[in-house]
Amino acid sequence: MNWIDRIALILLIVGGLNWGSVGLFQYDLVGALFGGMSGIISRIIFTLVGIAGLWCISLLFRGSED
């Protein structure tokens, strides 16, 4: 697993935890920390999480590196 894979997985974990807090508590943690859903930093983070999700699709189709 290279460094891009690790960053992508970390971003997906952040996104997953954020969506979990939205689903369970109706609280957008990223939005609260970085200026709401329309804040520029929040939008950048949401975009990076989306790109990380697309990147991680490739993890499903890779062979093992043993």
N, CA, C and O atoms as CSV, one atom per row, in Angstrom:
chain,resi,resn,atom,element,x,y,z
A,1,MET,N,N,0.855,-1.171,0.000
A,1,MET,CA,C,0.000,0.000,0.000
A,1,MET,C,C,0.901,1.234,0.000
A,1,MET,O,O,1.745,1.400,0.881
A,2,ASN,N,N,0.712,2.088,-0.991
A,2,ASN,CA,C,1.566,3.270,-1.078
A,2,ASN,C,C,0.939,4.452,-0.335
A,2,ASN,O,O,-0.147,4.336,0.234
A,3,TRP,N,N,1.620,5.560,-0.348
A,3,TRP,CA,C,1.198,6.718,0.444
A,3,TRP,C,C,-0.109,7.311,-0.069
A,3,TRP,O,O,-0.892,7.828,0.727
A,4,ILE,N,N,-0.366,7.254,-1.361
A,4,ILE,CA,C,-1.631,7.783,-1.886
A,4,ILE,C,C,-2.796,6.934,-1.384
A,4,ILE,O,O,-3.847,7.472,-1.035
A,5,ASP,N,N,-2.619,5.614,-1.345
A,5,ASP,CA,C,-3.655,4.725,-0.832
A,5,ASP,C,C,-3.958,5.038,0.629
A,5,ASP,O,O,-5.119,5.068,1.037
A,6,ARG,N,N,-2.920,5.266,1.401
A,6,ARG,CA,C,-3.119,5.559,2.829
A,6,ARG,C,C,-3.855,6.884,3.043
A,6,ARG,O,O,-4.751,6.971,3.883
A,7,ILE,N,N,-3.477,7.907,2.286
A,7,ILE,CA,C,-4.164,9.200,2.396
A,7,ILE,C,C,-5.619,9.058,1.988
A,7,ILE,O,O,-6.508,9.605,2.640
A,8,ALA,N,N,-5.864,8.324,0.912
A,8,ALA,CA,C,-7.231,8.105,0.457
A,8,ALA,C,C,-8.057,7.381,1.516
A,8,ALA,O,O,-9.208,7.743,1.761
A,9,LEU,N,N,-7.482,6.372,2.139
A,9,LEU,CA,C,-8.210,5.649,3.183
A,9,LEU,C,C,-8.479,6.532,4.400
A,9,LEU,O,O,-9.554,6.451,4.995
A,10,ILE,N,N,-7.528,7.365,4.770
A,10,ILE,CA,C,-7.737,8.289,5.895
A,10,ILE,C,C,-8.870,9.257,5.580
A,10,ILE,O,O,-9.723,9.520,6.428
A,11,LEU,N,N,-8.877,9.788,4.351
A,11,LEU,CA,C,-9.951,10.695,3.963
A,11,LEU,C,C,-11.299,9.990,3.962
A,11,LEU,O,O,-12.304,10.581,4.357
A,12,LEU,N,N,-11.336,8.739,3.525
A,12,LEU,CA,C,-12.592,7.997,3.551
A,12,LEU,C,C,-13.057,7.722,4.977
A,12,LEU,O,O,-14.257,7.736,5.250
A,13,ILE,N,N,-12.137,7.479,5.868
A,13,ILE,CA,C,-12.501,7.286,7.275
A,13,ILE,C,C,-13.101,8.570,7.839
A,13,ILE,O,O,-14.122,8.533,8.526
A,14,VAL,N,N,-12.462,9.710,7.546
A,14,VAL,CA,C,-13.002,11.003,7.990
A,14,VAL,C,C,-14.406,11.208,7.431
A,14,VAL,O,O,-15.318,11.606,8.155
A,15,GLY,N,N,-14.572,10.933,6.134
A,15,GLY,CA,C,-15.879,11.085,5.515
A,15,GLY,C,C,-16.911,10.141,6.104
A,15,GLY,O,O,-18.056,10.529,6.335
A,16,GLY,N,N,-16.507,8.903,6.346
A,16,GLY,CA,C,-17.426,7.934,6.938
A,16,GLY,C,C,-17.853,8.321,8.341
A,16,GLY,O,O,-19.026,8.194,8.695
A,17,LEU,N,N,-16.913,8.788,9.136
A,17,LEU,CA,C,-17.259,9.233,10.487
A,17,LEU,C,C,-18.173,10.454,10.446
A,17,LEU,O,O,-19.091,10.579,11.257
A,18,ASN,N,N,-17.918,11.350,9.500
A,18,ASN,CA,C,-18.772,12.528,9.365
A,18,ASN,C,C,-20.190,12.120,8.977
A,18,ASN,O,O,-21.157,12.607,9.563
A,19,TRP,N,N,-20.321,11.226,7.989
A,19,TRP,CA,C,-21.652,10.775,7.594
A,19,TRP,C,C,-22.328,10.002,8.717
A,19,TRP,O,O,-23.547,10.078,8.872
A,20,GLY,N,N,-21.557,9.263,9.497
A,20,GLY,CA,C,-22.129,8.585,10.661
A,20,GLY,C,C,-22.689,9.568,11.667
A,20,GLY,O,O,-23.763,9.342,12.226
A,21,SER,N,N,-21.970,10.662,11.907
A,21,SER,CA,C,-22.470,11.670,12.849
A,21,SER,C,C,-23.700,12.388,12.286
A,21,SER,O,O,-24.589,12.781,13.042
A,22,VAL,N,N,-23.753,12.558,10.960
A,22,VAL,CA,C,-24.942,13.159,10.354
A,22,VAL,C,C,-26.127,12.211,10.507
A,22,VAL,O,O,-27.222,12.639,10.872
A,23,GLY,N,N,-25.918,10.943,10.233
A,23,GLY,CA,C,-26.998,9.967,10.310
A,23,GLY,C,C,-27.503,9.720,11.719
A,23,GLY,O,O,-28.708,9.601,11.941
A,24,LEU,N,N,-26.589,9.642,12.667
A,24,LEU,CA,C,-26.987,9.321,14.037
A,24,LEU,C,C,-27.418,10.544,14.840
A,24,LEU,O,O,-28.362,10.472,15.627
A,25,PHE,N,N,-26.736,11.655,14.644
A,25,PHE,CA,C,-26.945,12.813,15.508
A,25,PHE,C,C,-27.397,14.072,14.771
A,25,PHE,O,O,-27.608,15.113,15.393
A,26,GLN,N,N,-27.547,13.984,13.446
A,26,GLN,CA,C,-27.883,15.137,12.611
A,26,GLN,C,C,-26.894,16.283,12.847
A,26,GLN,O,O,-27.276,17.448,12.958
A,27,TYR,N,N,-25.612,15.913,12.918
A,27,TYR,CA,C,-24.552,16.887,13.182
A,27,TYR,C,C,-23.445,16.716,12.154
A,27,TYR,O,O,-22.808,15.664,12.092
A,28,ASP,N,N,-23.217,17.732,11.358
A,28,ASP,CA,C,-22.158,17.725,10.347
A,28,ASP,C,C,-20.883,18.260,10.989
A,28,ASP,O,O,-20.703,19.471,11.119
A,29,LEU,N,N,-20.011,17.354,11.383
A,29,LEU,CA,C,-18.791,17.731,12.098
A,29,LEU,C,C,-17.856,18.555,11.224
A,29,LEU,O,O,-17.313,19.562,11.677
A,30,VAL,N,N,-17.661,18.137,9.974
A,30,VAL,CA,C,-16.779,18.884,9.072
A,30,VAL,C,C,-17.339,20.278,8.837
A,30,VAL,O,O,-16.602,21.263,8.879
A,31,GLY,N,N,-18.642,20.363,8.590
A,31,GLY,CA,C,-19.280,21.661,8.389
A,31,GLY,C,C,-19.166,22.546,9.616
A,31,GLY,O,O,-18.928,23.749,9.505
A,32,ALA,N,N,-19.337,21.947,10.785
A,32,ALA,CA,C,-19.249,22.724,12.025
A,32,ALA,C,C,-17.831,23.249,12.259
A,32,ALA,O,O,-17.650,24.366,12.742
A,33,LEU,N,N,-16.837,22.445,11.916
A,33,LEU,CA,C,-15.455,22.860,12.151
A,33,LEU,C,C,-14.946,23.863,11.128
A,33,LEU,O,O,-14.091,24.693,11.438
A,34,PHE,N,N,-15.475,23.788,9.894
A,34,PHE,CA,C,-14.892,24.573,8.811
A,34,PHE,C,C,-15.886,25.483,8.108
A,34,PHE,O,O,-15.725,25.749,6.917
A,35,GLY,N,N,-16.900,25.968,8.801
A,35,GLY,CA,C,-17.745,27.021,8.255
A,35,GLY,C,C,-18.985,26.591,7.507
A,35,GLY,O,O,-19.381,27.255,6.550
A,36,GLY,N,N,-19.606,25.508,7.909
A,36,GLY,CA,C,-20.838,25.088,7.268
A,36,GLY,C,C,-20.597,24.368,5.958
A,36,GLY,O,O,-19.473,24.316,5.459
A,37,MET,N,N,-21.666,23.813,5.407
A,37,MET,CA,C,-21.540,23.047,4.178
A,37,MET,C,C,-21.162,23.912,2.985
A,37,MET,O,O,-20.606,23.408,2.009
A,38,SER,N,N,-21.453,25.206,3.050
A,38,SER,CA,C,-21.126,26.079,1.921
A,38,SER,C,C,-19.783,26.789,2.099
A,38,SER,O,O,-19.361,27.535,1.216
A,39,GLY,N,N,-19.114,26.568,3.219
A,39,GLY,CA,C,-17.797,27.167,3.437
A,39,GLY,C,C,-16.776,26.572,2.479
A,39,GLY,O,O,-16.841,25.385,2.159
A,40,ILE,N,N,-15.853,27.372,2.029
A,40,ILE,CA,C,-14.885,26.932,1.021
A,40,ILE,C,C,-14.010,25.790,1.528
A,40,ILE,O,O,-13.721,24.862,0.773
A,41,ILE,N,N,-13.586,25.838,2.782
A,41,ILE,CA,C,-12.739,24.763,3.318
A,41,ILE,C,C,-13.541,23.473,3.432
A,41,ILE,O,O,-13.031,22.395,3.127
A,42,SER,N,N,-14.788,23.577,3.868
A,42,SER,CA,C,-15.643,22.394,3.935
A,42,SER,C,C,-15.841,21.782,2.561
A,42,SER,O,O,-15.788,20.561,2.409
A,43,ARG,N,N,-16.066,22.608,1.572
A,43,ARG,CA,C,-16.275,22.108,0.218
A,43,ARG,C,C,-15.017,21.444,-0.319
A,43,ARG,O,O,-15.102,20.451,-1.042
A,44,ILE,N,N,-13.855,21.977,0.023
A,44,ILE,CA,C,-12.595,21.351,-0.389
A,44,ILE,C,C,-12.450,19.983,0.268
A,44,ILE,O,O,-12.066,19.016,-0.389
A,45,ILE,N,N,-12.754,19.900,1.555
A,45,ILE,CA,C,-12.657,18.620,2.267
A,45,ILE,C,C,-13.642,17.620,1.683
A,45,ILE,O,O,-13.279,16.465,1.457
A,46,PHE,N,N,-14.887,18.038,1.433
A,46,PHE,CA,C,-15.873,17.134,0.842
A,46,PHE,C,C,-15.421,16.671,-0.540
A,46,PHE,O,O,-15.619,15.509,-0.893
A,47,THR,N,N,-14.821,17.556,-1.321
A,47,THR,CA,C,-14.323,17.192,-2.650
A,47,THR,C,C,-13.181,16.195,-2.548
A,47,THR,O,O,-13.130,15.227,-3.307
A,48,LEU,N,N,-12.266,16.426,-1.614
A,48,LEU,CA,C,-11.152,15.491,-1.421
A,48,LEU,C,C,-11.641,14.118,-0.982
A,48,LEU,O,O,-11.096,13.101,-1.410
A,49,VAL,N,N,-12.661,14.078,-0.131
A,49,VAL,CA,C,-13.231,12.797,0.298
A,49,VAL,C,C,-13.849,12.080,-0.903
A,49,VAL,O,O,-13.700,10.866,-1.044
A,50,GLY,N,N,-14.535,12.821,-1.761
A,50,GLY,CA,C,-15.107,12.223,-2.968
A,50,GLY,C,C,-14.056,11.670,-3.901
A,50,GLY,O,O,-14.215,10.572,-4.435
A,51,ILE,N,N,-12.987,12.414,-4.105
A,51,ILE,CA,C,-11.888,11.949,-4.955
A,51,ILE,C,C,-11.234,10.712,-4.335
A,51,ILE,O,O,-10.866,9.774,-5.043
A,52,ALA,N,N,-11.094,10.721,-3.010
A,52,ALA,CA,C,-10.516,9.564,-2.323
A,52,ALA,C,C,-11.397,8.337,-2.519
A,52,ALA,O,O,-10.892,7.227,-2.686
A,53,GLY,N,N,-12.704,8.531,-2.499
A,53,GLY,CA,C,-13.617,7.415,-2.747
A,53,GLY,C,C,-13.425,6.833,-4.127
A,53,GLY,O,O,-13.411,5.614,-4.296
A,54,LEU,N,N,-13.279,7.696,-5.113
A,54,LEU,CA,C,-13.025,7.222,-6.476
A,54,LEU,C,C,-11.695,6.477,-6.552
A,54,LEU,O,O,-11.597,5.439,-7.207
A,55,TRP,N,N,-10.684,7.000,-5.889
A,55,TRP,CA,C,-9.373,6.355,-5.887
A,55,TRP,C,C,-9.448,4.968,-5.256
A,55,TRP,O,O,-8.829,4.024,-5.746
A,56,CYS,N,N,-10.205,4.848,-4.172
A,56,CYS,CA,C,-10.265,3.580,-3.445
A,56,CYS,C,C,-11.032,2.506,-4.210
A,56,CYS,O,O,-10.930,1.326,-3.872
A,57,ILE,N,N,-11.788,2.883,-5.220
A,57,ILE,CA,C,-12.405,1.861,-6.069
A,57,ILE,C,C,-11.313,0.991,-6.681
A,57,ILE,O,O,-11.494,-0.214,-6.851
A,58,SER,N,N,-10.177,1.606,-7.012
A,58,SER,CA,C,-9.080,0.838,-7.615
A,58,SER,C,C,-8.515,-0.204,-6.651
A,58,SER,O,O,-7.957,-1.210,-7.087
A,59,LEU,N,N,-8.657,0.029,-5.338
A,59,LEU,CA,C,-8.167,-0.944,-4.360
A,59,LEU,C,C,-8.911,-2.272,-4.470
A,59,LEU,O,O,-8.356,-3.326,-4.157
A,60,LEU,N,N,-10.158,-2.223,-4.911
A,60,LEU,CA,C,-10.935,-3.450,-5.053
A,60,LEU,C,C,-10.391,-4.362,-6.146
A,60,LEU,O,O,-10.541,-5.582,-6.076
A,61,PHE,N,N,-9.763,-3.773,-7.148
A,61,PHE,CA,C,-9.354,-4.527,-8.317
A,61,PHE,C,C,-7.856,-4.809,-8.383
A,61,PHE,O,O,-7.373,-5.360,-9.373
A,62,ARG,N,N,-7.131,-4.443,-7.357
A,62,ARG,CA,C,-5.691,-4.712,-7.343
A,62,ARG,C,C,-5.427,-6.105,-6.803
A,62,ARG,O,O,-6.161,-6.616,-5.958
A,63,GLY,N,N,-4.361,-6.705,-7.311
A,63,GLY,CA,C,-3.931,-7.994,-6.781
A,63,GLY,C,C,-3.209,-7.803,-5.469
A,63,GLY,O,O,-2.882,-6.677,-5.092
A,64,SER,N,N,-2.958,-8.895,-4.774
A,64,SER,CA,C,-2.217,-8.774,-3.511
A,64,SER,C,C,-0.758,-8.471,-3.822
A,64,SER,O,O,-0.237,-8.863,-4.867
A,65,GLU,N,N,-0.119,-7.779,-2.914
A,65,GLU,CA,C,1.274,-7.370,-3.109
A,65,GLU,C,C,2.227,-8.227,-2.298
A,65,GLU,O,O,3.310,-7.769,-1.933
A,66,ASP,N,N,1.846,-9.455,-2.012
A,66,ASP,CA,C,2.689,-10.351,-1.201
A,66,ASP,C,C,3.886,-10.810,-1.949
A,66,ASP,O,O,4.696,-11.567,-1.413
